[in-house]
Amino acid sequence: MSTKAGAGEAAETYRTQREVASQKHAAILEAAQALFAETQTVSLNEIAKRAGVGAGTLYRHFPTREHLILAVYQQELAKLVGSVDQVLAAEPTAKEAFAVWFEILAAHIRLKHGLGEALYSAAVRDAVSASYAPVTAAVSKLLDACVAEGSVRPGTDPADVLLLMGFLWRVPRPTRASPKGGD
């Protein structure tokens, strides 16, 4: 076998291995996100099982629970911030897009709170703090679209909007009384 042919086969094998590793990485993150949304106490072995990988594979990708939690948080944040343009394009008005995107943000916040104590390590706190700027930029983009259509006054500060939304998410949702009889 020539050296060139051997090198080409080795490169192809390496590329295939990297693709499989990338698929496993994505499967682990998907399983972890779903299970963390259910309970923060889910075991890493349960995550590996849901992802269809062995525990060793999970630990090769994410050596600690903290690494996995951080990766899930960062992936969800990237999806959140990246969704602004799609939401603006999908909704009939910027004002409606603003409301839809804040529902998406609220779901992200619920995931973050679902991770509970896990988000309080120094490395994760740094990542959460670093997420403020991209989220503020996303809110700014939505506000700019709302200002352009006239549904929000110019000069609205995205940081103020985030602060207000943060307070609103902490207000308990009212419980609805069930309808009585046929009234």
QUIZI-V809787 format. One record per residue. N is the residue number from 1. RES is the residue in one small letter. PSI is psi in radians with two decimals (* if undefined). OMEGA is omega in whole degrees, 0 to 359 (none if undefined). D_CENTER is the distance of its C-alpha to the mean C-alpha in whole Angstrom. Layout:
BEGIN
n;res;psi;omega;d_center
N;RES;PSI;OMEGA;D_CENTER
N;RES;PSI;OMEGA;D_CENTER
END
This chain:
BEGIN
n;res;psi;omega;d_center
1;m;2.38;180;48
2;s;2.79;179;48
3;t;-0.67;180;45
4;k;-0.76;180;43
5;a;-0.74;179;43
6;g;-0.70;179;42
7;a;-0.67;179;39
8;g;-0.73;178;38
9;e;-0.70;179;37
10;a;-0.70;179;36
11;a;-0.70;179;33
12;e;-0.74;178;33
13;t;-0.76;180;32
14;y;-0.76;179;30
15;r;-0.77;179;28
16;t;-0.76;179;28
17;q;-0.70;179;27
18;r;-0.69;178;24
19;e;-0.77;179;23
20;v;-0.76;179;23
21;a;-0.71;179;21
22;s;-0.71;178;18
23;q;-0.72;179;18
24;k;-0.71;177;18
25;h;-0.83;180;15
26;a;-0.70;180;13
27;a;-0.68;178;15
28;i;-0.81;179;14
29;l;-0.73;180;10
30;e;-0.81;180;10
31;a;-0.75;180;13
32;a;-0.75;180;12
33;q;-0.81;181;8
34;a;-0.77;183;11
35;l;-0.65;177;13
36;f;-0.55;178;12
37;a;-0.49;178;11
38;e;-0.81;183;15
39;t;2.41;180;16
40;q;-0.19;183;15
41;t;0.16;180;19
42;v;2.47;180;18
43;s;2.66;177;20
44;l;-0.56;177;19
45;n;-0.66;177;22
46;e;-0.66;177;20
47;i;-0.79;179;17
48;a;-0.77;180;19
49;k;-0.81;180;22
50;r;-0.62;181;19
51;a;-0.21;180;18
52;g;0.50;178;21
53;v;2.88;175;22
54;g;2.85;179;24
55;a;-0.66;180;23
56;g;-0.69;178;25
57;t;-0.77;178;22
58;l;-0.83;183;19
59;y;-0.45;174;21
60;r;-0.64;180;22
61;h;-0.67;185;18
62;f;1.64;187;17
63;p;-0.43;179;20
64;t;2.84;176;19
65;r;-0.71;180;17
66;e;-0.73;178;16
67;h;-0.72;180;15
68;l;-0.80;180;13
69;i;-0.77;179;11
70;l;-0.74;180;10
71;a;-0.72;178;9
72;v;-0.81;181;7
73;y;-0.81;182;5
74;q;-0.65;178;6
75;q;-0.78;180;5
76;e;-0.64;178;1
77;l;-0.76;179;4
78;a;-0.72;177;6
79;k;-0.77;181;6
80;l;-0.94;183;6
81;v;-0.65;180;9
82;g;-0.22;184;10
83;s;-0.15;185;10
84;v;-0.88;182;13
85;d;-0.70;179;16
86;q;-0.74;181;15
87;v;-0.75;178;15
88;l;-0.69;181;18
89;a;-0.54;185;20
90;a;-0.44;185;20
91;e;2.61;183;21
92;p;-0.49;179;25
93;t;2.76;177;24
94;a;-0.62;179;22
95;k;-0.74;178;23
96;e;-0.67;177;21
97;a;-0.70;178;18
98;f;-0.84;181;18
99;a;-0.77;180;18
100;v;-0.78;182;16
101;w;-0.62;178;13
102;f;-0.47;172;13
103;e;-0.70;177;13
104;i;-0.76;178;9
105;l;-0.72;179;9
106;a;-0.70;177;11
107;a;-0.68;178;9
108;h;-0.73;179;6
109;i;-0.69;178;9
110;r;-0.68;176;10
111;l;-0.80;180;8
112;k;-0.79;179;9
113;h;-0.52;177;12
114;g;-0.43;178;12
115;l;-0.22;171;12
116;g;-2.23;185;15
117;e;-0.43;182;17
118;a;-0.41;181;15
119;l;0.19;184;14
120;y;0.12;174;17
121;s;2.80;183;18
122;a;-0.80;182;19
123;a;-0.73;182;17
124;v;-0.69;177;14
125;r;-0.71;178;15
126;d;-0.72;180;16
127;a;-0.71;179;13
128;v;-0.74;178;12
129;s;-0.68;180;15
130;a;-0.34;181;14
131;s;-0.27;183;11
132;y;-0.78;182;13
133;a;-0.84;179;15
134;p;-0.63;179;13
135;v;-0.72;178;11
136;t;-0.69;178;15
137;a;-0.68;178;16
138;a;-0.76;178;14
139;v;-0.70;179;16
140;s;-0.73;179;19
141;k;-0.75;178;19
142;l;-0.75;179;18
143;l;-0.71;178;21
144;d;-0.72;179;23
145;a;-0.67;178;23
146;c;-0.69;178;24
147;v;-0.75;181;27
148;a;-0.59;179;28
149;e;-0.11;177;29
150;g;0.20;182;30
151;s;-0.16;177;28
152;v;2.47;181;27
153;r;2.57;177;29
154;p;2.63;176;29
155;g;0.05;177;28
156;t;2.22;184;26
157;d;2.14;180;24
158;p;-0.60;179;20
159;a;-0.65;177;20
160;d;-0.69;179;22
161;v;-0.79;179;20
162;l;-0.71;179;17
163;l;-0.81;179;19
164;l;-0.80;180;21
165;m;-0.66;178;18
166;g;-0.68;177;17
167;f;-0.73;181;20
168;l;-0.60;180;20
169;w;-0.36;181;17
170;r;-0.20;178;20
171;v;2.23;180;22
172;p;2.49;178;23
173;r;2.42;178;23
174;p;2.56;176;27
175;t;2.41;181;28
176;r;2.40;174;30
177;a;2.42;180;33
178;s;2.56;180;34
179;p;2.47;181;37
180;k;2.39;175;40
181;g;-2.44;180;43
182;g;0.19;184;43
183;d;*;none;43
END
